[in-house]
């Protein structure tokens, strides 16, 4: 790989890391003055069949979208590019010059309580932004937390994205027993080891880092790991450090064995840490607060009276787009964007996403039009059953709702309508699929959105589905 150019501009200098899911390289940008350095992460799917590549591309694009959102924060590396080259996928990110926390946590001396409190705040402030986007880092450890040379600020690097892509592809292929514990032993709590991480899994990892900083103990199981209580499973560490009960209680809650007993987000943990140095406000302040609190109902009432006028939302104009090669046409709102991929994978014809007000949490929100050539003759009922079986193979625990009625149609043909939910990383998604079978082909439209956003876009989606037309279908005899 050394000397090769990725994404048309990033020349590989040397390999700087390798894992079971990919390789990381240091590279230089050949199209910017001074050829600044950057980091290139390579992921190669284990199989090159069309089905795997289709899912690899979809998951890869979603991960890149997530990194794009996170990279807008100053203390997370910016996403510079992502591309596919020779059936391999690459993510290019900003290179952070500095040293990782191994230099501080394992410096040969135990950090003091004030130093650990400061470090905790620094890490949690960045992690709070990550969690606000609904994203789990999955691989927090000292080597993935940098102290930037430029300004001394903490930067979180190496999100568990590439490993997560591999996990998702395996699940999409129906390998439901295939579980990848994304993360590093010693920093991974039990639920994450089972492939079911939560936001509090990151909190656990940060708590372990604090214990290491205070005690000098190594959490790596190969080096003995952290001692635990045989009855409760909780980490035993207080006897190794000089620390106040208040800070010790916070750290204990961060590393609870069961995720439900931990802080549920970085923001919640951050508030607890900040409370260590907060002081009670003067009584005069509370008098003022009381007056303001008493006035709030009055302010709300006046606001309701004078501003309770809800502007009517104008209906967007719809534009028609015809796909002659597939014999279909669909209209879409002007506030949505059409995404036609130059290389098609699987059954996908085109995709639509909201243009402007799409939520920034990196969860999928899309409408996909699909046309599938059927290798055998299917009735509508038979095809619907095959779709249900495929969904159950990929997501065994999901409940599929058959919403088909006698009035369900697609392009004026009798159709099926299914809905179900699935979990994709931090995203709780609801999926609706409506389809029909004509002339030896299956025509179907899927709408995918985060559960809390699903109804917001449903009116536009229903109009798009209503506009969908199958052109010049000849029934096979």
HULIN-V460013 format. One record per residue. N is the residue number from 1. RES is the residue in three letters. PHI is phi in degrees with one decimal (999 if undefined). OMEGA is omega in radians with two decimals (* if undefined). D_LAST is the distance of its C-alpha to the last C-alpha in Angstrom with 1 decimal. Layout:
n: {N N}
res: {RES RES}
phi: {PHI PHI}
omega: {OMEGA OMEGA}
d_last: {D_LAST D_LAST}
This chain:
n: {1 2 3 4 5 6 7 8 9 10 11 12 13 14 15 16 17 18 19 20 21 22 23 24 25 26 27 28 29 30 31 32 33 34 35 36 37 38 39 40 41 42 43 44 45 46 47 48 49 50 51 52 53 54 55 56 57 58 59 60 61 62 63 64 65 66 67 68 69 70 71 72 73 74 75 76 77 78 79 80 81 82 83 84 85 86 87 88 89 90 91 92 93 94 95 96 97 98 99 100 101 102 103 104 105 106 107 108 109 110 111 112 113 114 115 116 117 118 119 120 121 122 123 124 125 126 127 128 129 130 131 132 133 134 135 136 137 138 139 140 141 142 143 144 145 146 147 148 149 150 151 152 153 154 155 156 157 158 159 160 161 162 163 164 165 166 167 168 169 170 171 172 173 174 175 176 177 178 179 180 181 182 183 184 185 186 187 188 189 190 191 192 193 194 195 196 197 198 199 200 201 202 203 204 205 206 207 208 209 210 211 212 213 214 215 216 217 218 219 220 221 222 223 224 225 226 227 228 229 230 231 232 233 234 235 236 237 238 239 240 241 242 243 244 245 246 247 248 249 250 251 252 253 254 255 256 257 258 259 260 261 262 263 264 265 266 267 268 269 270 271 272 273 274 275 276 277 278 279 280 281 282 283 284 285 286 287 288 289 290 291 292 293 294 295 296 297 298 299 300 301 302 303 304 305 306 307 308 309 310 311 312 313 314 315 316 317 318 319 320 321 322 323 324 325 326 327 328 329 330 331 332 333 334 335 336 337 338 339 340 341 342 343 344 345 346 347 348 349 350 351 352 353 354 355 356 357 358 359 360 361 362 363 364 365 366 367 368 369 370 371 372 373 374 375 376 377 378 379 380 381 382 383 384 385 386 387 388 389 390 391 392 393 394 395 396 397 398 399 400 401 402 403 404 405 406 407 408 409 410 411 412 413 414 415 416 417 418 419 420 421 422 423 424 425 426 427 428 429 430 431 432 433 434 435 436 437 438 439 440 441 442 443 444 445 446 447 448 449 450 451 452 453 454 455 456 457 458 459 460 461 462 463 464 465 466 467 468 469 470 471 472 473 474 475 476 477}
res: {UNK UNK UNK UNK UNK UNK UNK UNK UNK UNK UNK UNK UNK UNK UNK UNK UNK UNK UNK UNK UNK UNK UNK UNK UNK UNK UNK UNK UNK UNK UNK UNK UNK UNK UNK UNK UNK UNK UNK UNK UNK UNK UNK UNK UNK UNK UNK UNK UNK UNK UNK UNK UNK UNK UNK UNK UNK UNK UNK UNK UNK UNK UNK UNK UNK UNK UNK UNK UNK UNK UNK UNK UNK UNK UNK UNK UNK UNK UNK UNK UNK UNK UNK UNK UNK UNK UNK UNK UNK UNK UNK UNK UNK UNK UNK UNK UNK UNK UNK UNK UNK UNK UNK UNK UNK UNK UNK UNK UNK UNK UNK UNK UNK UNK UNK UNK UNK UNK UNK UNK UNK UNK UNK UNK UNK UNK UNK UNK UNK UNK UNK UNK UNK UNK UNK UNK UNK UNK UNK UNK UNK UNK UNK UNK UNK UNK UNK UNK UNK UNK UNK UNK UNK UNK UNK UNK UNK UNK UNK UNK UNK UNK UNK UNK UNK UNK UNK UNK UNK UNK UNK UNK UNK UNK UNK UNK UNK UNK UNK UNK UNK UNK UNK UNK UNK UNK UNK UNK UNK UNK UNK UNK UNK UNK UNK UNK UNK UNK UNK UNK UNK UNK UNK UNK UNK UNK UNK UNK UNK UNK UNK UNK UNK UNK UNK UNK UNK UNK UNK UNK UNK UNK UNK UNK UNK UNK UNK UNK UNK UNK UNK UNK UNK UNK UNK UNK UNK UNK UNK UNK UNK UNK UNK UNK UNK UNK UNK UNK UNK UNK UNK UNK UNK UNK UNK UNK UNK UNK UNK UNK UNK UNK UNK UNK UNK UNK UNK UNK UNK UNK UNK UNK UNK UNK UNK UNK UNK UNK UNK UNK UNK UNK UNK UNK UNK UNK UNK UNK UNK UNK UNK UNK UNK UNK UNK UNK UNK UNK UNK UNK UNK UNK UNK UNK UNK UNK UNK UNK UNK UNK UNK UNK UNK UNK UNK UNK UNK UNK UNK UNK UNK UNK UNK UNK UNK UNK UNK UNK UNK UNK UNK UNK UNK UNK UNK UNK UNK UNK UNK UNK UNK UNK UNK UNK UNK UNK UNK UNK UNK UNK UNK UNK UNK UNK UNK UNK UNK UNK UNK UNK UNK UNK UNK UNK UNK UNK UNK UNK UNK UNK UNK UNK UNK UNK UNK UNK UNK UNK UNK UNK UNK UNK UNK UNK UNK UNK UNK UNK UNK UNK UNK UNK UNK UNK UNK UNK UNK UNK UNK UNK UNK UNK UNK UNK UNK UNK UNK UNK UNK UNK UNK UNK UNK UNK UNK UNK UNK UNK UNK UNK UNK UNK UNK UNK UNK UNK UNK UNK UNK UNK UNK UNK UNK UNK UNK UNK UNK UNK UNK UNK UNK UNK UNK UNK UNK UNK UNK UNK UNK UNK UNK UNK UNK UNK UNK UNK UNK UNK UNK UNK UNK UNK UNK UNK UNK UNK UNK UNK UNK UNK UNK UNK UNK UNK UNK UNK UNK}
phi: {999 -58.2 93.6 -75.4 -107.9 -108.0 56.6 78.7 -154.0 -104.4 -90.6 -71.1 -97.5 -163.0 -82.2 -122.0 -171.2 -152.9 -138.4 -69.7 -116.9 174.7 -126.7 -114.2 -125.8 -92.1 -137.4 -129.8 -85.6 -78.2 -108.8 -120.2 -56.7 83.6 46.6 -60.7 -78.7 -149.6 -113.0 -115.2 -111.5 -104.2 -130.6 -118.0 -57.3 -70.9 -130.5 -109.8 -71.9 -59.7 -64.9 -64.5 -64.2 -60.6 -70.4 -60.5 -64.3 -63.6 -66.1 -62.9 -62.2 -66.9 -64.6 -64.0 -62.1 -63.1 -67.3 -62.5 -65.0 -65.2 -67.4 -72.9 -87.5 -59.7 -105.3 -135.2 -55.9 -71.8 -81.1 -94.5 -168.8 -146.3 -155.5 -115.1 -147.2 55.1 61.4 -122.1 -114.5 -130.9 -116.2 -113.5 -129.3 -57.9 -89.0 -100.0 -88.1 163.2 -129.2 -83.4 -70.8 -56.4 -68.8 -98.3 -71.1 -113.4 -84.2 99.0 -136.1 -81.5 -73.0 -78.0 -59.3 -59.2 -65.3 -69.7 -61.4 -61.8 -63.3 -57.8 -59.9 -61.8 -69.2 -67.1 -63.6 -73.8 -64.2 -61.2 -63.0 -59.5 -68.0 -64.8 -87.0 76.9 -105.4 -103.5 -65.8 81.5 -143.5 -76.2 -164.0 -54.6 -72.4 -104.3 -124.1 -100.1 -101.9 -65.7 -63.6 -60.7 -136.1 77.0 -82.5 -77.5 -129.6 -89.0 -125.3 53.3 -60.5 -74.6 -73.4 -63.1 -63.0 -66.4 -59.3 -60.2 -62.6 -65.8 -63.6 -59.4 -66.3 -65.9 -79.6 91.9 -82.9 -69.3 -91.6 -85.7 -122.6 -109.2 -82.8 -66.7 139.0 -118.7 -51.7 101.1 -118.1 -102.0 -75.5 -60.6 -67.3 -72.2 -62.2 -90.6 82.8 -128.9 -71.2 -128.3 -57.6 -69.5 -64.9 -65.7 -61.4 -57.3 -62.0 -64.7 -61.6 -62.6 -59.8 -64.8 -61.5 -61.9 -65.2 -79.8 -110.8 81.4 -73.2 -101.7 -82.6 -64.1 -56.1 -67.0 -108.6 101.2 68.8 -89.5 -67.2 -129.7 -72.6 -64.4 -91.4 -101.0 80.2 -79.4 -71.4 -102.5 -148.5 -59.0 -73.0 -100.2 -139.7 -94.0 -148.2 -69.5 -57.5 -64.4 -67.1 -59.8 -64.4 -64.5 -64.9 -57.1 -68.8 -66.2 -110.3 -55.3 -63.1 -96.7 -60.2 -68.6 -95.3 -91.9 -63.2 -88.6 -157.0 -65.2 -63.4 -64.1 -66.2 -62.2 -62.1 -65.2 -66.7 -63.4 -66.0 -65.3 -111.3 -77.9 -117.4 -67.6 -70.0 -59.5 -60.8 -60.6 -62.4 -65.2 -62.4 -63.4 -61.2 -63.4 -63.4 -61.1 -61.5 -68.1 -82.2 -56.1 -58.0 -67.0 -62.0 -62.6 -62.5 -64.2 -60.9 -63.1 -67.2 -93.6 -121.8 -82.3 -120.2 -89.3 -67.5 -75.0 -81.5 -65.2 -75.9 -72.4 -77.1 -110.7 -112.5 -91.1 -135.9 -107.2 -115.7 -62.0 -62.4 -108.6 68.2 -136.1 -141.9 -148.1 -102.8 -136.9 -68.5 -66.7 -93.7 -117.2 -115.4 -87.2 -123.7 -99.0 -76.4 -64.4 -116.2 -88.8 -119.2 61.6 -95.7 -66.5 -100.0 -158.8 -138.0 -128.4 -134.6 -61.3 -79.8 -120.0 -95.0 -64.6 -59.7 -93.9 -93.2 67.7 -79.7 -59.6 -146.1 -157.8 -117.6 -121.9 -98.6 -130.4 -132.8 -123.6 -75.8 -92.8 -76.7 -139.5 -68.8 -122.0 -80.1 -59.6 -63.7 -65.0 -68.7 -59.2 -64.1 -67.3 -65.3 -60.9 -64.1 -64.6 -62.1 -66.1 -67.3 -80.8 -127.0 -58.0 -89.2 -77.1 -104.8 -94.3 -98.3 -87.4 -99.7 -68.5 -133.9 -65.1 -95.1 -75.0 -137.6 -137.7 57.0 67.9 -104.0 -57.9 -137.6 -105.1 -142.7 -123.5 -140.0 -159.5 -119.3 -149.6 -104.3 -130.4 55.3 -85.2 -98.0 -94.7 -105.8 -115.4 -122.3 -120.8 -127.8 -128.6 -154.3 -145.8 -121.9 -145.4 55.9 76.6 -131.2 -104.7 -112.8 -147.3 -120.9 -116.6 -120.4 -124.0 -154.3 -62.6 -50.8 -74.2 -104.3 -56.7 -69.2 -59.9 -105.3 -62.0 -61.8 -62.3 -61.7 -62.6 -66.6 -65.3 -63.7 -63.8 -82.2 -62.0 -130.1 -97.7 -101.5 49.6 -84.4 -109.4 -68.8 -76.0 -99.6}
omega: {-3.10 -3.12 3.12 3.12 -3.09 3.11 3.05 -3.07 -3.03 -3.07 -3.10 3.11 3.14 3.09 3.14 3.12 3.13 3.09 -3.11 -3.04 -3.12 -3.11 3.12 -3.10 2.91 -3.09 3.07 -3.14 -3.06 -3.07 3.09 3.14 3.13 3.14 -3.12 -3.11 3.11 -3.14 3.11 3.10 -3.09 3.03 3.13 3.11 -3.10 3.12 -3.13 3.09 -3.03 -3.10 -3.14 -3.13 3.10 -3.13 3.11 -3.13 -3.12 -3.13 -3.14 3.12 3.13 3.12 3.13 3.10 3.11 -3.14 3.08 3.13 -3.10 -3.09 3.06 3.12 -3.01 -3.03 3.00 -3.10 3.11 3.00 -3.13 -3.13 2.92 -3.06 3.06 -3.10 -3.13 3.11 3.01 -3.03 -3.06 3.00 3.14 -3.10 3.07 3.09 -3.13 3.12 -3.12 3.11 -3.12 -3.03 3.05 -3.11 -3.14 -3.07 -3.12 -3.08 -3.10 3.07 3.11 -3.14 3.11 3.13 3.11 3.13 -3.13 3.10 3.11 3.13 3.11 3.14 -3.10 -3.12 -3.05 3.11 3.10 -3.12 3.12 3.08 3.13 -3.11 3.09 3.07 -3.12 -3.06 3.05 -3.13 3.07 -3.08 3.10 3.10 -3.07 -3.10 3.10 3.06 -3.05 2.95 -3.02 -3.09 -3.05 -3.04 3.11 -3.12 3.08 3.08 3.09 -3.12 2.96 3.01 -3.07 -3.01 -3.06 3.09 -3.12 3.09 3.14 3.13 -3.10 3.12 3.12 3.13 -3.14 3.11 3.11 3.12 -2.98 3.11 -3.11 -3.10 3.10 3.10 3.13 -3.11 -3.08 3.13 -3.10 3.12 -3.05 3.08 -3.00 -3.09 3.10 3.09 3.11 3.11 -3.12 -3.11 3.03 3.08 -3.12 3.06 3.06 3.13 3.10 -3.10 3.12 3.09 3.11 3.11 3.12 3.11 3.10 -3.11 -3.10 -3.00 -3.05 3.14 3.12 -3.08 -3.10 -3.14 3.13 3.13 3.10 3.13 3.12 -3.14 3.13 3.08 -3.07 -3.11 -3.04 -3.09 -3.11 -3.13 3.10 -3.07 -3.00 -3.10 -3.11 -3.03 3.01 -3.03 3.14 3.11 -3.10 3.12 3.13 3.12 3.12 -3.13 3.09 -3.14 3.13 -3.03 3.07 -3.10 3.14 -3.01 -3.09 -3.11 3.12 2.91 -3.01 3.08 3.12 -3.14 3.12 3.11 -3.14 3.11 3.12 3.14 3.14 -3.12 -3.14 -3.08 -3.12 3.12 3.12 -3.14 3.11 -3.10 -3.12 3.11 -3.11 3.06 3.12 3.12 -3.14 3.13 3.13 -3.14 -3.14 -3.11 -3.05 3.14 3.14 3.12 3.14 -3.11 3.13 3.11 3.13 -3.09 -3.00 -3.05 -3.14 3.08 -3.09 3.13 3.11 -3.13 -3.11 3.12 -3.11 3.03 -3.13 3.07 -3.13 3.06 -3.08 3.08 -3.02 -3.11 -3.11 3.11 3.14 3.07 3.11 3.06 -3.14 -3.08 -3.14 3.12 2.99 -3.14 3.09 3.11 3.10 -3.14 3.12 3.09 -3.08 3.05 3.07 -3.04 -3.00 3.08 3.13 -3.11 3.10 3.08 3.09 -3.05 -2.94 -2.98 3.09 -3.14 -3.01 -3.04 3.06 3.07 3.14 3.00 -2.96 2.97 -3.11 3.08 -3.07 3.00 -3.07 3.02 -3.10 -3.11 3.11 -3.13 -3.14 2.88 3.10 -3.14 -3.13 3.14 3.12 3.13 3.12 3.08 3.13 3.13 -3.14 3.12 -3.12 3.11 -3.11 -3.10 -3.01 -3.02 -3.05 3.06 -3.12 3.10 3.08 -3.09 -3.14 3.03 3.12 -3.12 -3.11 -3.13 2.98 -3.04 3.12 3.05 3.11 -3.02 3.02 3.09 -3.13 3.01 3.14 3.13 3.08 3.13 3.09 -2.99 -3.11 -2.98 3.00 -2.97 2.97 -3.09 3.03 3.11 3.08 -3.05 3.11 -3.14 3.12 3.01 3.11 3.12 3.01 3.08 -3.13 -3.14 3.11 3.06 -3.12 3.12 3.02 -3.01 -3.09 -3.12 -2.98 -3.07 -3.09 -3.06 -3.00 -3.13 3.09 -3.12 -3.13 3.09 3.12 3.12 3.13 -3.11 -3.06 -3.13 3.00 -3.02 2.97 3.10 3.04 -3.11 3.07 -3.11 *}
d_last: {53.9 57.4 57.6 53.8 52.7 50.1 48.2 49.8 53.3 54.5 56.3 56.8 60.5 60.5 58.8 60.4 58.3 55.7 53.8 51.0 48.5 49.7 52.6 54.9 56.6 59.3 58.3 59.7 58.2 58.6 58.0 60.7 64.4 66.2 63.0 63.1 61.9 58.7 56.8 53.5 51.4 48.8 45.9 43.7 40.7 40.9 37.4 35.7 32.1 29.9 29.7 33.5 34.2 32.0 34.0 37.2 36.9 36.2 39.1 41.3 40.8 41.7 44.8 45.8 45.4 47.7 50.2 50.2 51.2 53.8 55.3 56.4 59.2 62.3 62.7 59.2 58.2 56.2 52.7 53.0 49.5 46.4 44.1 41.7 42.8 41.4 39.3 42.6 43.5 46.9 48.9 52.1 54.8 58.4 61.0 63.7 67.1 69.3 69.8 67.8 69.3 70.1 73.2 74.3 73.1 74.4 77.4 79.8 81.1 79.8 79.0 81.0 79.7 80.0 78.1 75.3 75.0 74.8 72.1 70.2 70.2 69.1 66.1 65.0 65.3 62.6 60.5 60.7 58.8 56.1 55.7 55.6 52.4 51.1 51.2 52.7 54.5 54.0 56.5 59.9 62.8 65.9 64.3 61.5 64.1 66.0 69.3 68.8 71.7 71.6 72.5 72.7 69.7 67.2 63.7 60.8 58.7 56.0 53.7 51.5 48.5 47.4 47.8 45.7 42.9 42.8 42.9 40.0 37.8 38.6 37.7 34.4 33.6 34.1 37.6 39.0 42.1 42.9 45.8 47.8 51.1 51.3 55.1 58.3 60.0 63.0 61.6 58.4 58.7 57.1 54.0 53.2 53.6 50.9 48.5 49.1 51.6 52.9 55.2 58.1 57.2 58.6 61.6 62.3 62.3 64.7 66.9 67.0 68.1 70.9 72.1 72.2 74.2 76.7 77.1 76.2 74.0 70.9 67.7 66.0 65.6 66.6 70.0 70.4 68.5 69.9 71.6 70.0 71.3 70.2 69.8 68.2 66.5 68.2 69.7 73.5 75.1 77.8 80.6 79.9 80.4 82.9 80.8 81.3 79.8 77.8 76.0 75.6 73.9 71.5 70.6 70.3 67.8 65.8 65.5 64.9 62.9 60.4 58.7 59.2 63.0 62.9 63.0 59.4 59.5 61.7 63.0 64.2 66.0 67.4 69.0 70.6 72.1 73.3 75.1 77.4 79.2 78.9 82.0 82.6 83.0 86.3 86.8 87.1 83.6 82.4 84.3 82.4 79.1 80.1 80.8 77.5 75.6 77.4 76.3 72.6 71.6 73.5 71.8 68.4 69.2 70.3 67.3 65.0 66.9 66.9 63.7 61.2 59.2 55.7 54.3 50.9 48.3 46.8 43.0 41.7 39.9 36.2 34.9 31.3 29.8 26.6 24.8 22.9 21.9 20.1 19.0 21.3 24.6 27.3 30.8 33.6 37.3 40.1 41.8 39.0 38.4 35.2 35.1 32.7 33.3 33.5 32.0 28.9 28.7 25.7 23.4 26.1 25.7 29.0 31.7 34.2 37.7 40.6 42.9 46.4 47.0 44.9 47.1 49.0 48.4 45.8 43.2 39.6 38.7 35.4 32.0 29.2 25.8 23.2 19.7 18.3 15.6 14.1 14.5 12.6 10.0 12.4 12.9 15.6 18.2 17.4 17.6 20.8 22.3 21.7 23.5 26.3 26.8 27.0 29.6 31.6 31.7 33.2 35.4 36.2 38.7 36.7 35.8 32.3 32.3 29.0 29.6 26.2 26.7 24.9 26.0 24.7 22.4 21.5 20.8 20.7 17.7 18.7 20.1 22.3 25.8 28.0 31.6 33.9 37.1 38.0 41.2 41.4 44.9 47.1 44.2 42.9 39.5 37.1 33.4 30.8 27.1 24.5 20.8 17.3 13.8 11.4 8.7 9.5 13.1 16.0 18.4 21.8 25.4 28.4 32.0 34.8 38.5 41.7 42.2 45.1 43.3 39.9 40.8 42.7 39.6 37.1 37.5 36.5 33.6 32.2 32.6 30.7 27.8 27.9 27.8 24.7 21.9 18.4 18.2 15.6 12.5 9.2 6.3 3.8 0.0}
